[in-house]
Amino acid sequence: VFCCHDFDFTELASLRFGIIGMGAIGQHVGKVASAFGAEVVYYSTTGKNDSVPYRRLSLDELLATSDIVSIHAPLNDSTRGMIGKKELQRMKPDAYLLNLGRGGIVVEPDLAEALDEGWIKGAALDVFTSEPLPADHPFLRLKHPEKILLTPHIAWASHEAQQRLIDKIAENIRSYLHTKSAQP
C-alpha cells in the first residue's frame, strides 16, 4: 500500500491566499485558488486594480493574515526589496511565501533568515535576484533546507508557452521585414 505521511498537507479550502500583484497572472492565480475553495485577498502594487472579485487589503494586513502569500508583481522601483525582514516578521509563523513574479522583490538573505529562525513555515521561489544562484547564496546554506523549494525560473516554460514565444518572435521578424517596426 502506498501512502505518504511524511509531509504535512493542508487543503486550500481552509486557507487565506494572499496575492501581491493583481495583474493578469495574479488574477488567474486567484481564480485557481478560489476554485479550490481558498479565500483570496490581494494587495495591488500599483493601486489601480479594483475590478477583481476579491477583497483588497493593505500589504501589512495581507502579510499578517494570509496563510499563503503569492507574489506576481513586476519588478520596478516600488516593488524592489518590497518583502524584507520587517515584512517577513509580520507574516504568520505557519505561512508560506511564494515568489513566481520577479527576482529582487524579496530580499533573499532576509528570507533565508526568516526560514532559519522560524518566522514563516516555508517558501517556494522560481525567480531570484541573481540567476543562477551563486554557490555562496544563503538559500544554499539554510539550517532547514526542507523549508524551501527552488526551481530555476521554469514556471513559464511549458511547451505551449515556449511555442507562443517562438510564434511571437517569428511574427515580429515578419512584421519588421514588412513594415520595419516590431509589435509588442
KELUMPA-985101 format. One record per residue: residue in one letter; chain; x, y negated, z of N, C-alpha, C in turn. Coordinates in steps of 0.02 Angstrom, whole numbers, always signed. Each point is the difference from the previous one (the first is absolute). Layout:
<nodes>
NODE  code  unit    n.px    n.py    n.pz   ca.px   ca.py   ca.pz    c.px    c.py    c.pz
NODE     A     A       X       Y       Z       X       Y       Z       X       Y       Z
...
</nodes>
This chain:
<nodes>
NODE  code  unit    n.px    n.py    n.pz   ca.px   ca.py   ca.pz    c.px    c.py    c.pz
NODE     V     A     +42     +59      +0     -42     -59      +0     +45     -62      +0
NODE     F     A     -16     -46     -45     +39     -62      -5     -37     -56     +38
NODE     C     A     +34     -28     +48     -29     -56     +37     +58     -41     +30
NODE     C     A      -2     -64      -9     +54     -42     +24     -25     -47     +55
NODE     H     A     +24     +12     +61     -18     -43     +56     +59     -41     +24
NODE     D     A     +52      -3     -42     +61     -36     +20      -8     -76      -5
NODE     F     A     -51     -23     -36      -8     -71     -10     -68     -23     +27
NODE     D     A      -3     -62     +21     -60     -29     +28     -38     -34     -57
NODE     F     A     -55     +29     -21     -40     -28     -55     -62     -35     +27
NODE     T     A     -18     -56     -29     -60     -37     +18     -36     -18     -64
NODE     E     A     -66      +9      +0     -39     -20     -58      -6     -76      -4
NODE     L     A      -2     -26     -60      -6     -72     -10     -67     -26     +27
NODE     A     A     -51     +42      +3     -66     -22     +21      -1     -30     +70
NODE     S     A     +48     +16     +40      +1     -26     +69     +47     -59      +8
NODE     L     A     +27     -26     -56     +54     -50      +5     -20     -67     -30
NODE     R     A     +35     -52     +25      -3     -66     -32     +61      -5     -46
NODE     F     A     -13     -13     -64     +51      -3     -52      +9     -73     -19
NODE     G     A     +55     -30     +21     +14     -70     -15     +43      -8     -61
NODE     I     A     -22     -42     -46     +36     -11     -63     +27     -72      -1
NODE     I     A     +65      -6     -11     +31     -65      -9     +10     -10     -75
NODE     G     A     -37     -48     -29      +3     -12     -72     -60     +32     -33
NODE     M     A     -51     -40     -14     -62     +27     -28      -8     -19     -73
NODE     G     A     +55     +11     -39      -3      -7     -72     -30     +63     -30
NODE     A     A     +13     +12     -63     -29     +58     -35     +19     +66     +34
NODE     I     A     +63      +9     +18     +21     +63     +31     -29      +6     +70
NODE     G     A      +3     -53     +39     -29      +1     +67     -74     +17      -2
NODE     Q     A     -36     -27     -49     -72     +15      -6     -12     +74     -16
NODE     H     A     +42     +28     -44      -8     +72     -16     +16     +43     +61
NODE     V     A     +52     -18     +37     +17     +37     +60     -58      -5     +50
NODE     G     A     -30     -59      +6     -57      -8     +44     -58     +45     -19
NODE     K     A     -14      +6     -65     -53     +45     -23     +13     +72     +20
NODE     V     A     +62     +22      -9     +17     +69     +18      -6     +11     +75
NODE     A     A     +28     -45     +39      -3      +8     +73     -73      -2     +24
NODE     S     A     -39     -44     -30     -71      -5     +17     -38     +64     -19
NODE     A     A     +17     +28     -58     -32     +62     -22     +12     +57     +49
NODE     F     A     +56      -2     +35     +15     +51     +51     -28     -19     +68
NODE     G     A     -37     -55      +3     -34     -19     +62     +38     -47     +45
NODE     A     A     +58     -25     -21     +37     -47     +42     -35     -67      +1
NODE     E     A      +8     -36     +55     -22     -69      +3     +56     -42     -30
NODE     V     A     -13     -31     -57     +52     -39     -35      -6     -73     +20
NODE     V     A     +57     -29     +19      +7     -71     +13     +60     -25     -39
NODE     Y     A      +5     -66      -9     +56     -24     -40     +24     -69     +22
NODE     Y     A     +61     -14     -19     +30     -67      +7     +20     -22     -69
NODE     S     A     -22     -59     -20     +18     -27     -66     +63     -42      +6
NODE     T     A     +52     +19     -36     +63     -37      +3      -5     -67     -36
NODE     T     A     -49      -7     -44      -9     -63     -36     -55     -43     +30
NODE     G     A     -44     +31     +40     -56     -37     +27     -57     -10     -49
NODE     K     A      +6     +29     -59     -49     -13     -54     -53     +54      -5
NODE     N     A     +14     +61     +21     -45     +55     -16     -53     +12     +54
NODE     D     A     -60     -24     -13     -56     +11     +45     -56     +40     -33
NODE     S     A     +12     +26     -59     -53     +31     -40      -1     +76      +7
NODE     V     A     +31     +27     +51      +0     +73      +9     -48     +19     +57
NODE     P     A     -24     +62      +1     -50     +19     +49     +28     +18     +69
NODE     Y     A     +61     -21     +14     +32     +18     +64      +8     -63     +42
NODE     R     A      +8     +10     +65      +7     -57     +46     +72     -26      -3
NODE     R     A      +5     -65      -8     +65     -33      -2     +20     -18     +72
NODE     L     A     +63     +15     +18     +26     -15     +66     +62     -42      -6
NODE     S     A     +19     -31     +55     +66     -32      +3     +52     +56      +0
NODE     L     A     +61     -17     -17     +53     +50      +1      +9     +29     +70
NODE     D     A      -2     -43     +51      +9     +24     +69     -55     +49     +19
NODE     E     A     -63     -15     -16     -55     +46     +18      +5     +65     -39
NODE     L     A     +17      -4     -64      +7     +61     -40     +54     +45     +30
NODE     L     A     +58     -29     +17     +54     +40     +28     -19     +30     +67
NODE     A     A     -34     -38     +43     -16     +23     +67     -55     +52      +3
NODE     T     A     -42      +3     -52     -59     +44      +4      +0     +57     -51
NODE     S     A     +46      +1     -47      -2     +51     -53     +39     +62     +20
NODE     D     A     -26     +57     -20     +34     +64     +11     +51     +12     -55
NODE     I     A     -15     -25     -59     +45      +4     -57      +5     -71     -29
NODE     V     A     +60     -24     -12     +11     -64     -33     +34     +16     -66
NODE     S     A     -33     -17     -55     +24     +17     -67     +14     -64     -39
NODE     I     A     +63      -9     -21     +22     -62     -32      -2      +8     -76
NODE     H     A     -37     -46     -32      -6      +0     -74      +5     -72     -26
NODE     A     A     +43     -39     +30      +8     -70     -17     +60     -11     -46
NODE     P     A      -1     -54     -37     +59     -17     -40     +55     -28     +45
NODE     L     A     +61      +3     -23     +56     -31     +36      +7     -72     -24
NODE     N     A      -7     -46     +45     +10     -71     -16     +24     -35     +64
NODE     D     A      +7     -65      -3     +26     -36     +58     -42      +9     +63
NODE     S     A     -66      +7      -8     -43      +7     +59      -4     +71     +26
NODE     T     A     +18     +50     -40      -3     +70     +24     +68     +29     +17
NODE     R     A     +54     -31     -22     +67     +26     +15     +11      +0     +76
NODE     G     A     +15     +59     +28     +11      +6     +71     -63      -7     +42
NODE     M     A     -58      +7     -30     -64      -9     +34     -10     +47     +59
NODE     I     A     +25     +62      -7      -8     +49     +53     +68     +12     +32
NODE     G     A     +11     -33     +56     +62      +6     +37     -13     +24     +71
NODE     K     A     +47     -11     +43      -3     +25     +69     -65     -22     +35
NODE     K     A     -15     -64      -4     -59     -28     +35     -64     +34     -25
NODE     E     A      -6      +9     -65     -60     +30     -29      -4     +75     +17
NODE     L     A     +56     +34      -2      +1     +72     +17     -18     +11     +73
NODE     Q     A     +21     -45     +44     -17      +6     +71     -74     -13     +12
NODE     R     A     -34     -34     -45     -72     -13      +6     -41     +62     -18
NODE     M     A     +29     +45     -39     -37     +59     -23     -13     +49     +57
NODE     K     A     -50     +41      -9     -17     +52     +49     +56     +52      +2
NODE     P     A     +15     +29     +58     +54     +50      +3     -15     +64     -39
NODE     D     A     -64     +12     -17     -17     +59     -39     -15     -17     -73
NODE     A     A     +21     -60     -21     -13     -23     -69     +55     +21     -47
NODE     Y     A     -18      +2     -64     +47     +15     -54      +5     -61     -46
NODE     L     A     +60     -12     -26     +12     -54     -48     +18     +32     -67
NODE     L     A     -34     -22     -53     +14     +23     -68     +22     -61     -41
NODE     N     A     +56      +4     -34     +18     -53     -46      +8     +29     -70
NODE     L     A     -50     -14     -41      +0     +21     -70      -2     -61     -45
NODE     G     A      +9     -59     +31      -3     -63     -37     +68     -17     -29
NODE     R     A     +39     -36     +39     +66     -23     -22     +49      +5     +57
NODE     G     A     +62     +19     -17     +54      -3     +49     +11     -73     +18
NODE     G     A     +20     -12     +61     +12     -68     +22     -56     -29     +42
NODE     I     A     -60     +30      -4     -55     -23     +41     +10     +23     +72
NODE     V     A     +26     +61      +8     +14     +28     +67     +74     -11     +15
NODE     V     A     +14     -25     +60     +70      -7     +22     +22     +70     +23
NODE     E     A     +39     +33     -42     +14     +71      +9     +37     +16     +65
NODE     P     A     +51     -38     +22     +31     +16     +65     -50      -5     +58
NODE     D     A     -48     -46      -5     -51      -7     +52     -47     +60      -1
NODE     L     A     -17     +26     -59     -42     +59      -4     +37     +60     +28
NODE     A     A     +64      +7     -14     +39     +56     +29      -2      -4     +76
NODE     E     A      +8     -60     +27      -3      -9     +73     -69     +18     +26
NODE     A     A     -53     -21     -35     -68     +15     +21     -12     +75      +3
NODE     L     A     +26     +37     -48      -8     +72      +0     +40     +32     +56
NODE     D     A     +62     -22      +9     +43     +29     +53     -27     -16     +70
NODE     E     A     -29     -59      +8     -23     -21     +66     -73     +19     +13
NODE     G     A     -34     +29     -49     -69     +22     +10     -52     -55      -3
NODE     W     A     +17     -57     -31     -50     -53      -7     -57     +22     -44
NODE     I     A     +15     +41     -52     -50     +28     -44     +14     +75      -7
NODE     K     A     -50     +37     -25      +7     +73      -4     +40     +22     -61
NODE     G     A      -7     -35     -56     +35     +22     -60      -6     -50     -57
NODE     A     A     +36     +16     -53      +0     -44     -59     +14     +41     -62
NODE     A     A     -24     -26     -56     +15     +29     -66     +14     -58     -47
NODE     L     A     +55      +4     -36     +20     -54     -45     +21     +29     -67
NODE     D     A     -21     -35     -53     +20     +17     -68     +42     -56     -31
NODE     V     A      +6     -55     +36     +37     -58     -24     +46     -25     +55
NODE     F     A     +58     -27     -21     +51     -21     +48     +32     -65     -23
NODE     T     A     +31     -35     +47     +34     -62     -17     +56     +13     -50
NODE     S     A     +36     +54     +10     +54     +20     -45     -12     +72     -22
NODE     E     A      -2     +11     -65     -12     +67     -27     +57     +19     -46
NODE     P     A     +28     +60      +8     -15     +49     +53     +26     -23     +68
NODE     L     A     -23     +34     +52     +22     -18     +67     +75     +10      +7
NODE     P     A     +35     -48     +29     +72     +10     +13     +10     +54     +53
NODE     A     A     +58     +32      +0     +14     +55     +46      -3     -21     +73
NODE     D     A     +10     -64     +15      -1     -23     +70     -68     -31     +19
NODE     H     A     -52     +12     -39     -65     -29     +14     -28     +26     +66
NODE     P     A     -33     -43     +40     -27     +22     +64     -52     +56      -4
NODE     F     A     -36      +5     -56     -48     +55      -7     +35     +68      -1
NODE     L     A     +62      +1     -22     +37     +63      -5     +34     +18     +65
NODE     R     A      -7     -43     +51     +31     +13     +66     -52      +1     +56
NODE     L     A     -62     +10     -15     -52      +0     +51     +10     +55     +51
NODE     K     A     -17     -14     +62      +1     +51     +53     -54     +53     -13
NODE     H     A     -55     -22     -32     -56     +44     -14     -18      -4     -75
NODE     P     A     +41     +31     -42     -13      -6     -73     -67     +29     -21
NODE     E     A     -30     +42     +41     -65     +29     -17     -55     -53      +1
NODE     K     A     +14     -59     +25     -50     -53      +4      -5     -41     -65
NODE     I     A     +42     +15     -49      -1     -40     -61      +1     +45     -62
NODE     L     A     -38     -21     -50      +0     +33     -65     +24     -51     -51
NODE     L     A     +53     +17     -35     +30     -44     -50      -5     +32     -68
NODE     T     A     -24     -38     -49      +0     +23     -69     +35     -52     -43
NODE     P     A     +33     +21     -54     +43     -46     -39     -37     -41     -53
NODE     H     A     -46     -43     +23     -37     -46     -44     -34     +38     -59
NODE     I     A     -36     +52     +18     -32     +42     -51     -76      -1      +4
NODE     A     A     -29     -40     +45     -73      +1      +7     -35     -19     -65
NODE     W     A     +33     -39     -42     -30     -23     -62     +10     +50     -57
NODE     A     A     +42     +50      +8     +29     +36     -56     -39     +62     -24
NODE     S     A     -66      -3      +2     -38     +55     -29     +13      +3     -75
NODE     H     A     -15     +56     -31      +8      +6     -73     -41     -53     -36
NODE     E     A     -61     -12     +26     -44     -49     -32     +28     -71      +5
NODE     A     A     +26     -17     +59     +28     -67      +9     +62     -10     -44
NODE     Q     A     +41     +51      -6     +58      -5     -43     -21      -8     -73
NODE     Q     A     -52     +35     -21     -24      -6     -69     -28     -70     -12
NODE     R     A     -37     -28     +49     -26     -69      -8     +58     -49      -7
NODE     L     A     +54     +10     +39     +58     -43      -5     +31      +4     -70
NODE     I     A     +10     +60     -24     +28     +10     -67     -45     -32     -53
NODE     D     A     -65     +11      +6     -47     -29     -48      +3     -77      +1
NODE     K     A      +4     -30     +59      +3     -73      +6     +65     -27     -29
NODE     I     A     +55     +34     +11     +64     -21     -29      -4      +2     -76
NODE     A     A     -27     +55     -27      -6      +6     -73     -46     -54     -28
NODE     E     A     -55     -13     +36     -47     -53     -22     +34     -68      +0
NODE     N     A     +40     -14     +51     +36     -64      +4     +51      -7     -56
NODE     I     A     +35     +54     -16     +49      -2     -55     -36     -14     -66
NODE     R     A     -56     +36     -13     -38     -12     -61     -27     -72      -2
NODE     S     A     -26     -23     +55     -27     -68      +3     +55     -52     -12
NODE     Y     A     +57     +11     +30     +56     -47      -9     +23      -1     -73
NODE     L     A      +6     +59     -29     +22      +3     -70     -51     -33     -46
NODE     H     A     -63      +5     +19     -53     -28     -42      -9     -75     +12
NODE     T     A      +1     -22     +63     -15     -70     +16     +57     -36     +35
NODE     K     A     +53     +35     +17     +57     -27     +36     -16     -21     +72
NODE     S     A     -53     +31     +30     -15     -14     +71     -28     +63     +33
NODE     A     A     +30     +20     +55     -22     +60     +36     -61     -16     +42
NODE     Q     A     -41     +50     +12     -60      -7     +42     +15     +29     +69
NODE     P     A     -27     -32     +53     +12     +26     +68     -35     +65     +12
</nodes>
